[in-house]
Structure formats: structure tokens, C-alpha cells
Amino acid sequence: MVPKFDDKGDIMQAKRARSNGKDYAEERRALDTWYEYYVEEADDIKAFVEWFAGAESVDMASTFIDAPKVSSIANPTMFEGVKTL
């Protein structure tokens, strides 16, 4: 449920008190929502890169895939002056 708007874009006030405690009118609307996918396996990442960017990019992606994970580094730093992530 989302607020109901008038022609000027203002929220329409309810004519009487609502049972849910809101003092404005609501309407049911279908909304576009965004979602994320996480590709974690190395073979799946390589297949995605090959499909999306082409076979020549798989070698470049492999350097990032095979890099050590931040959680496995004893004392990770981004740049001088940063103690930890």
C-alpha cells in the first residue's frame, strides 16, 4: 500500500480516521523493485564474464578471482594511515 496522490502530487487526506492509524488515503500499487544476485563460485564468475564481456576478459577476471580474500589477510589496509577495514 502506498499513499494516494491528487492531481497536484500532494498526499490525499483520509475523510475519517483509518483503522491502521494513518490519516491519509492509501492505494494498492504494483511497484518495480530491484534485487541483486551474488555469483560466488569461480567457474560461475568466469562463465558470467565470458558471456557478458567476451572470452578475452576471462583472463583479466581470473586475476581478481584468484586474489586472496580480505578476510584471509592478517592485517588488511587500503592505504597508508588506515589501520583496518
Stockholm file with secondary structure:
# STOCKHOLM 1.0

chainA/1-85         MVPKFDDKGDIMQAKRARSNGKDYAEERRALDTWYEYYVEEADDIKAFVEWFAGAESVDMASTFIDAPKVSSIANPTMFEGVKTL
#=GR chainA/1-85 SS CEECBCTTSCBCBCSSCCTTSCSBCEECCCCCCCCCCCCCSHHHHHHHHHHHHCTHHHHHHHHHHTSCCGGGSSSCCSSTTCCCC
#=GC SS_cons        CEECBCTTSCBCBCSSCCTTSCSBCEECCCCCCCCCCCCCSHHHHHHHHHHHHCTHHHHHHHHHHTSCCGGGSSSCCSSTTCCCC
//
